[in-house]
Amino acid sequence: MTALNESSTPSPAAPAEDPARDDDAPTAGRVSFASDNYAGVHPEVIEALARANVGHEIAYGEDRWTARLHEVMSHHFGGDVEVFPVFNGTGANVLSLQALLPPWGAVVCAETAHIHTDENGAPERVAGIKLLPVATPDGRLTPELVDRQAWGWGDEHRAQPLVVSITQTTELGTCYTPEEVRALADHAHARGMRLHLDGARISNAAASLDVPLRAFTSDAGVDVVSFGGTKNGLMGAEAVVVLDPAAATGLPYLRKMNMQLASKMRFISAQLVTLLEGDLWLRSARHANGMARRLRDGVAGLPGVRVVRPVEANAVFAVLPDGVADRLRTRFRFYDWDVATGEVRWMCAFDTTEADVDAFVAALREELERS
């Protein structure tokens, strides 16, 4: 499969977006269905940053916003958690895996996992970690699929499989239920392995499943979470959340070594506090998921369009007739998922509106009529 997502190079047919340089470009400054990363910053987060931008605060995390973040994360995940704010999702994933593994360790992950396909080898090159990918039908690992790579313990010729990493929601837009996560955690722990959860869209998963964040994390046996906020309206803030302190060591040092330690950490923490202290995380995720369902329903009856994967969160995967995607991209930006099959991916965000979705569906209908 040729997957082009938010960190990939777009199709050559996709026009460049630079509203500062070309306000008349077809997609400049307008709504995009390429990625929830394209959305701006939620107004409540902007206000929180302004409130944090007063006076002097002790650097490197000894500030009141970071202290409050630990309290908020403990509320959502449990009282014994450790929290390490970082700049981005790749940093969170690399730090998590480094802390979980010895140098000879390896990670079992889905073949479509972001750590395998879209982080430019950062786990391997920065952390020196061997990834052991497994093909999955829908982006989700199962205990049986894990066992395809979880073997060879004690064999000095093989990197030792010591961590299972899952993504919630998956790169194919599907969600693990709490029961599915628990089965993976029990399976991994029984083999002396740890379970890491890449939560780039963790809020969308909780909104889809209608469960608290802890239901498929701390309560389900996950050891470490990469908590994502940037895709849910933050300017740029993620966190490593250690649910079992015995599972991960050295994070204060690893964060500094990997250039993920913010000197003015209050501005990272203030974003995460604003997202999680109330229900902003849930409101935004529910809205994005709802817009994806509206998009799915709008295109489902169009001739030649096939929605090919379950819409469980804020992603819609569809197959379009030849040429339609490239023409539609002159008006709305989005990515090919599999060029060979004509599959594309459309993402909705916290600021996607019903009017945006309806305009996209109308434009798609027009292009189909031209085919």
C-alpha positions in Angstrom: 0.0 0.0 0.0 1.2 3.5 -0.8 0.1 5.7 2.1 0.4 9.4 1.8 -0.8 11.1 5.0 -0.2 14.3 6.9 3.6 13.9 7.1 4.0 12.6 3.6 4.6 14.3 0.3 1.2 15.1 -1.3 0.2 14.0 -4.8 1.7 16.1 -7.5 -1.8 17.2 -8.4 -2.3 18.8 -5.0 -1.7 22.6 -5.3 0.7 24.3 -2.9 -1.0 26.2 -0.1 0.5 29.5 1.0 -2.1 32.1 1.6 0.5 34.7 2.6 1.9 34.5 -1.0 -1.0 33.7 -3.2 -4.5 34.5 -1.9 -6.0 33.5 -5.2 -4.7 30.0 -5.2 -7.7 27.5 -5.3 -7.1 26.1 -1.8 -5.2 28.9 -0.2 -6.4 29.6 3.3 -9.5 27.5 2.8 -10.9 24.4 4.4 -8.9 21.2 3.8 -9.7 17.6 4.2 -6.1 16.5 4.1 -5.4 16.3 7.8 -6.6 17.6 11.2 -3.1 18.9 11.5 -4.1 21.6 8.9 -6.6 23.2 11.3 -5.7 26.2 13.3 -5.5 26.6 17.0 -8.7 26.5 19.0 -9.6 30.0 20.3 -9.8 28.7 23.9 -6.2 27.6 23.6 -5.1 30.9 22.2 -6.7 32.6 25.2 -4.9 30.2 27.6 -1.6 31.0 26.0 -2.2 34.7 26.5 -3.1 34.1 30.1 0.1 32.1 30.6 2.2 34.9 29.0 2.4 37.0 32.1 5.4 37.6 34.3 8.3 35.2 34.9 8.0 31.5 35.7 10.7 29.0 36.6 11.9 27.3 33.4 12.0 23.6 32.4 8.8 22.5 34.0 8.9 24.0 37.5 5.9 26.2 36.8 2.3 26.2 38.0 0.9 25.1 34.6 3.0 22.0 34.5 2.1 21.2 38.1 -1.5 21.6 37.2 -1.0 19.4 34.1 0.1 16.5 36.4 -3.1 16.9 38.4 -5.3 16.9 35.3 -3.6 13.9 33.8 -3.9 12.1 37.1 -7.6 12.8 37.0 -8.0 11.2 33.5 -5.5 8.3 33.8 -5.0 7.6 37.5 -3.1 9.0 40.5 0.3 7.5 39.9 1.0 8.7 36.4 4.1 10.6 35.4 3.8 13.3 32.7 6.4 14.6 30.3 5.3 17.4 28.0 7.0 17.4 24.6 6.8 19.3 21.3 5.5 16.8 18.9 4.1 13.3 18.4 7.3 11.8 16.9 9.2 13.0 19.9 6.6 11.5 22.3 6.7 8.1 20.5 10.5 8.0 20.3 10.9 8.9 24.0 8.2 6.4 25.1 9.9 3.5 23.2 13.4 4.5 24.4 12.2 4.5 28.0 10.5 1.1 27.6 13.4 -0.7 25.9 17.0 -1.7 26.4 19.3 -1.2 23.4 18.6 -4.8 22.2 14.9 -4.5 22.3 12.4 -4.4 19.5 8.8 -3.2 19.0 6.0 -5.2 17.4 3.7 -2.8 15.6 1.1 -2.7 12.8 2.5 -2.4 9.3 0.5 0.8 8.9 1.7 2.3 12.3 2.9 5.9 12.1 6.2 4.9 13.9 6.9 2.6 10.9 5.6 4.6 7.9 5.8 8.3 8.7 8.4 9.2 11.2 11.4 9.0 8.8 13.0 6.2 10.7 13.2 8.2 13.9 12.7 5.2 16.2 15.5 3.4 14.4 17.8 6.3 13.8 17.4 8.4 16.9 16.5 5.7 19.4 18.3 2.7 17.7 15.1 0.6 18.0 14.2 -2.3 15.8 10.6 -2.3 14.5 8.9 -5.6 13.8 5.8 -4.7 11.6 2.9 -7.0 11.1 0.3 -6.8 8.3 -3.2 -6.1 9.6 -6.6 -6.0 7.8 -7.9 -2.9 9.6 -4.9 -1.3 11.3 -5.5 -3.2 14.6 -3.2 -5.7 16.1 -4.6 -8.8 17.9 -2.7 -11.2 20.2 -2.5 -13.7 17.3 -1.0 -11.0 15.0 1.5 -10.0 17.7 2.7 -13.6 17.9 3.8 -13.4 14.2 6.8 -11.3 15.4 6.8 -12.0 19.2 9.3 -14.8 19.2 13.0 -15.5 19.5 13.6 -14.6 23.1 17.1 -15.6 24.2 18.3 -15.8 20.6 21.3 -13.4 20.4 20.9 -13.1 16.6 17.4 -11.5 16.9 16.4 -8.2 18.4 14.3 -9.1 21.4 10.6 -8.3 21.0 9.8 -6.5 24.3 7.2 -3.9 23.4 3.9 -3.9 21.5 2.9 -0.5 20.1 -0.7 0.2 19.0 -2.3 3.4 17.7 -5.6 4.8 18.9 -7.3 5.6 16.6 -5.4 3.6 14.1 -4.0 5.0 10.9 -7.0 3.4 9.1 -9.4 5.3 11.3 -10.5 2.3 13.4 -10.7 2.2 17.2 -9.6 -0.5 19.7 -12.3 -1.3 22.2 -11.2 -1.4 25.9 -11.6 -5.2 25.8 -9.3 -5.4 22.7 -6.6 -3.3 24.4 -6.9 -5.4 27.6 -6.4 -8.6 25.6 -3.3 -7.2 24.0 -2.0 -6.0 27.4 -2.5 -9.3 29.0 -0.9 -11.1 26.1 2.1 -8.8 26.1 2.6 -8.9 29.8 2.4 -12.6 29.9 5.4 -12.7 27.6 7.4 -10.2 29.5 6.5 -7.4 27.0 5.1 -3.9 27.6 2.3 -2.1 25.8 2.7 1.4 24.3 -0.2 3.4 22.9 0.4 6.1 20.3 -2.5 8.4 21.1 -2.2 11.0 18.3 -6.0 10.9 18.0 -6.7 9.5 21.5 -9.5 12.0 22.1 -11.3 11.0 18.9 -11.2 7.4 20.0 -12.7 8.2 23.4 -15.4 10.2 21.8 -16.2 7.4 19.3 -16.3 4.7 22.0 -18.1 7.0 24.5 -15.7 6.0 27.3 -13.3 7.9 29.6 -9.6 8.1 28.5 -8.6 5.7 31.2 -11.0 3.0 30.0 -8.7 1.9 27.2 -5.4 3.0 28.7 -4.7 2.7 32.5 -7.7 0.5 33.2 -6.8 -1.8 30.2 -3.2 -2.4 31.1 -1.4 0.1 28.9 2.1 1.0 30.3 2.9 4.2 28.4 0.8 6.6 26.3 1.9 9.2 23.8 -0.8 11.7 24.3 -1.7 13.8 21.3 -3.1 17.3 21.3 -2.0 19.0 18.1 -4.5 17.1 16.0 -7.2 18.2 18.4 -6.8 22.0 18.3 -3.5 22.7 20.1 -0.8 24.9 18.7 1.8 22.2 19.3 1.8 20.1 22.5 2.0 16.4 23.2 3.0 14.4 26.3 4.5 11.1 27.3 2.2 9.8 30.1 3.7 6.9 32.0 0.9 4.8 33.5 3.2 2.2 35.1 6.3 4.0 36.5 8.1 0.7 36.7 7.8 0.2 32.9 9.8 3.3 31.8 13.0 4.8 33.2 15.3 7.6 32.3 12.7 9.9 30.7 14.0 13.1 32.3 17.3 12.5 30.7 16.1 11.1 27.4 13.8 14.1 26.9 16.7 16.4 27.2 19.0 14.3 25.0 16.3 14.2 22.3 15.8 17.9 22.3 12.2 17.7 23.6 12.7 19.6 26.8 11.0 23.0 26.6 12.6 25.7 28.5 9.4 27.7 28.6 7.3 24.6 29.4 4.4 26.6 30.8 3.3 27.3 27.2 3.2 23.6 26.3 1.5 22.6 29.6 -1.0 25.4 29.4 -2.3 24.1 26.1 -2.7 20.6 27.5 -4.4 21.8 30.7 -6.9 23.9 28.6 -7.6 20.8 26.5 -8.1 18.4 29.4 -9.2 20.4 32.4 -12.7 20.8 31.1 -14.4 19.1 28.2 -12.7 20.8 25.3 -10.9 17.6 24.3 -14.2 15.8 24.1 -16.2 18.6 22.5 -13.7 19.0 19.7 -13.3 15.3 19.1 -17.0 14.7 19.0 -17.4 17.4 16.5 -14.7 16.2 14.2 -16.1 12.7 14.4 -19.6 14.0 13.6 -18.3 15.8 10.6 -16.7 12.7 9.3 -20.0 10.8 9.6 -21.8 13.6 7.8 -19.1 13.4 5.0 -19.5 9.6 4.8 -23.3 9.9 4.5 -23.0 12.7 1.9 -20.7 10.7 -0.5 -22.2 7.2 0.1 -24.8 7.5 -2.6 -22.7 9.2 -5.2 -22.1 7.1 -8.4 -18.7 5.6 -8.5 -17.8 6.4 -4.9 -17.1 3.6 -2.4 -16.4 4.2 1.2 -14.1 1.3 1.9 -13.4 1.4 5.6 -15.5 1.9 8.7 -15.9 5.5 9.8 -15.3 5.1 13.5 -13.6 8.5 14.2 -12.7 11.5 12.1 -11.3 9.8 9.0 -13.1 8.7 5.8 -11.5 6.4 3.3 -13.0 6.2 -0.2 -12.2 5.0 -3.7 -12.9 7.4 -6.5 -13.1 6.9 -10.3 -9.9 7.7 -12.3 -9.1 11.4 -12.5 -11.7 12.6 -10.1 -9.4 13.0 -7.1 -6.9 15.1 -9.1 -9.6 17.5 -10.4 -11.2 17.8 -7.0 -7.9 18.7 -5.4 -7.9 21.9 -7.4 -10.6 23.0 -5.0 -10.0 21.0 -1.8 -6.7 19.6 -0.5 -6.6 15.9 0.5 -4.2 13.0 0.2 -4.1 9.8 -1.8 -3.9 6.7 0.4 -3.3 4.1 -2.3 -2.7 5.4 -5.7 -2.9 2.0 -7.3 -6.5 1.5 -6.1 -7.7 5.1 -6.2 -8.2 5.2 -2.5 -8.1 8.6 -0.8 -8.3 9.8 2.8 -10.4 12.7 4.0 -9.9 14.0 7.5 -12.2 16.2 9.5 -11.1 18.5 12.3 -12.5 20.5 15.3 -13.2 23.4 13.0 -14.8 21.6 10.1 -18.3 22.9 9.6 -21.4 21.4 8.1 -21.1 23.9 5.3 -17.6 22.8 4.6 -18.7 19.2 4.3 -21.7 20.0 2.1 -19.5 22.2 -0.2 -17.0 19.3 -0.5 -19.8 16.8 -1.3 -21.3 19.2 -3.9 -17.9 19.7 -5.5 -17.3 15.9 -5.7 -20.7 15.5 -7.3 -19.8 18.0 -9.9 -16.5 16.3 -10.7 -18.3 12.9 -11.0 -20.7 14.3 -13.5 -17.8 15.4 -15.6 -16.4 11.8 -15.7 
